[in-house]
């Protein structure tokens, strides 16, 4: 396995770097600037801020979340940034803290069509295979290139490179739930080398029929809100918010129905990262396929 100068795999270094930048950035421009200044001075950037520090009071945490989404979207399109709305009424600090405990962060998705003619110099679209199969009628999702405007909770967890089927996402907050489903309740299966708490080797059918309901319960949302992302949702979130989505040699399940009982997958670094799209049988127990469920707050 190729290592970089730090003695770590490229995916691992990218994941740690991304996590550090996300922590420093926070959700508000004034806040991240203050943290960077502290880091430059050799101070603790995460120490409690004083009354003189530029951190808004009261309900300003809501404004910070909105500002963060606007800033991310504006990197690609001012029109996308201008679509950002206030956060959902039922989002409380306690609700979001629980989501963060499981690696879930708020993201805003605009009304946009990432179709075959869409182009942006910094945006990595799905490969032509995806669009060719839409034209051929092989992808059965309604409006498969269309994004639904609204707030979501998206999985920010780092991925992992495939080894021999024994890989597991590092410090995965969902490992204990998956262990319960696999070992105690025996409602999801495994392959020979699958660790108890690994997201890998769970079929699409098992995610849809069983795991997602448990996922929703842990996040205090409904099962109807919790689904595997479509190809275009996952691709958009990876481009705008979490570029590490395409940084690992692993596949991710998508919601899109592809001919017969197959479902789309994507994301493997060596095959194209954010651009690659393929398919797998919904009952297939892929040792290199995991999932990143998405929670929708679109009415």
N, C-alpha and C positions, 0 to 999 in steps of 0.2 A: 504494500500500500504506500502510495507516495505521501511523504510528509513535507511540511513547509519548514522554514528556517527555525521556527519555534518548536519543532518536534511534534506538531499536531497535524491532523488532517485538515485540508482546506475548509471542509464543511464545519468542523468544530470551531476553527478560528473565526470564521464568518459568523457563526451563531453567537459566540461570546461577544464579538465586536458589536453585533446588532443589539444584543441585550443591553450592553453598556450604553450605547447611544440612545436607546429607547428610555432607559432609566434617567439619563441626564436630561433628555429633551422634555420629559414631563408632558403636560398638555397645554402649556401657556408660554408664549414667547418670552415674557419677562422672567418667568420662573427658570426656563432653561438657560437664559443668558446669565442669570445670577449663579446658577450651578456651575456653568463653565468658568466663570470668573473665580469662583472658589477653588475649583480644581486647578486652575492655572496658578493660584497663590499657594497651592499645596495644602489647602484646607479640605475638610470633609464636605463634599458637595451636597450630602444628604442630611446634614445636621438641621435641627429645627430652626426655622427662619424666625427672625425677630419681627417686631412690629414695623421696623423700618424697611424690612425686606419687601420686595414687590410681589407679595402674594395676596390676592384679593380675599376678602372675608365673606361670611354668610354663604349664599348660594353660588358664589363665584366658581366653585368647582364645576358647575354645569357649563358655565361660559368657557372654562378651560378645555373641557371635552370638545365643545363645538369648535373652539379655536384650533385645536390640534387637528381635527378632521379637515377644516378649511385649509390649513397650511399644507397638509399632505396632498389634498386634491388640487390645490392651486399650482403645485409643482408640475401638473400635467394640463390643467384646464381651469381658467378662471370661471368659465360657465359652470363647471362641475362644482367648484367651491361655492358659488353663489346659490346652489340648491340646498345647502346644508340647513337643516331645521333645528329647532330646539330638541333636546333629548326627550325620550318618552317620559310621561308623567310618573310612571311606576318605577323609574330608576331612582334608587336611593343610594346613599353612600354604602349602606350595609349590603344592598343587593350587588353593587359593583365590586365591593371588597370580596364577597363570596365568589363572584365570577373570576376575579383576578387570582384567587387562591387556586383555581383550576386552570389558569393560563388563558382565560378569556378576556379580551379587551374590546371596548366599543369601537366600531368602525361605521362610517357613513358611506353608503353606496348611492350614487346619483342615478337619475333616469338617463340611461345612455345605451347605445347600440354598438357593441364591439363587433361589427360585421366585417365582411371581407374587404370593404373599401376603407375601413377605419385605419388611420395612420397617425402615429406620433413618434418622434425620434427616440424617446426614452421608454416607450411602451412595448413590451414583448407580447405580441398576440399569439393565440394558438396557431399551430402550423397549418399549412394548406390542407392537409388531410382532414382536419376537423371541418373546414368549410366545404370541401368537396363532398363529404358524407352528408352534410346538411342538404346540399343541392340534390344529392342522389336519394334523399328520403330515408337514409339509414339511421339517422339520429332522430328519435321520436319525441324529444322534448319540445313543448310548445315554445316558440320564439327562443331558440337556444342561444342566440347571441345578445338577447335583451337583458339589461339589468333592471331590477325593481328598486325604485327610489325609497330610501329609508335607513333606519338604524339597525345594526346587527351586532351581535357578539361573535367575535371570530377567535379561533384558536391560535395563540401566538407561540405555542410550544416549539422548541427546536426539534428538528428531525434527526435522523441518524442514517449513516450509510449501511446498506445491506451487507451482511457478512455471509453466514451460512444458514440463516433462519433463526439464529439465537439472539438477534439484535432486539433492543428495546429502547424507546425514546429516553434520553437522559433525564433523570429526575421527573419522570412523567407523573403529574398529579392524579392521573386517572388509573394508575397501575393497581391500586387497591380495589377499585370497583371492578376492573376487568378480571382480577384474580378471583373475586367473589363470584362473578358470572361464569368463569371458566372452571373453577375448582369446586366451590360450594354448591352453586345452583346447576352447574353443568349445562348451561344453555348456549354456550359458544364453544367451539372446538379448538383444536390446535394441530400443528404438525409435530414431527418427532422432536425437534429442537426448540420449539416455541416456549419462551419463559411464561410463567403463570400470568404476569401482568402486562404482557406485550400486546400492543394494538395490532400487531401483524397476525396473519393467518386467521383472521375473522372474516367470514364471507360477507358479501354485500347483503344477502338475505338476513344474516344474523344481526348485522347493524340495524337494518330497517325493521325487523320483526321484534327485536329484543333490546339491543344495546341502547338505541336512541331514547327509549322511554326512561331507562335508568339515568342516562345522561341528563335528560330534561329535569328529572326529579332533583338531582344534585345541584342544578343551576337555578332551581325554583322557577322554572318556566314550564309551558305546556309541551306535550309531545308534538302537537301541531306546529309549534314554532321551531322545532328542532329537526333538522334534516341534514343529509349530506349535501354539500354545495354542488351547484351545477358547475360544469367546466368553466363557464365564463365568470361566475361569481368567484370561484377559487383563483382563477387567473387574474381577475381585477384586484382582489385583496392582496395577492402576491406582488403585483406591480406597484400598488399604491402604499400599502402598509407593511407587509412582511416579505421582503425579497428573499428571505431564507427559505421560503416555501419551495423554491426550485434549486436549492443548494445541496441537496443530499441524494444519494443513490437509492431512493425508495419511491414506490408508486403510492398514489392516493386515490381512494374511491371517489367517484363523482355520482351525482344523482341521475345523470342523463341515461336514458334507455337507448341501447344500440342493438337493433335487430334481435330477434328471438328473445332469449333471456340474458343477454349480455349487457354490461354497464361500462361506461367510460371510466378510464383511469388516466392519471397523468403525473407530471412533476419530476420524473427521474432525471437527475443532473446530467448523466453521461449521454442521455438520449435527447436532451434539449431543454431540461429544466422547466421553466414556466411555459415554454412553447409546446412541449411534447404532449400528445394525446394518443391514447390507445384504448383497448377494451379488454375485458375479462368476463368470464361467465359469472353471473351473480351468485351462483352456488360454489364458485371456485375458492379454494382456500390458499390464496397466494402467500407464500412465505415472505415476499417482498412488498406486499400491499397493506397499507394501514388506512386510517381515516382521520379527517378533521371536521367533525360535525359543525354546522353553522346554525346560529340562533337568530331568527328573524323577528323584528318588531314592526314589520310592514303591515299596515291595515288592509 
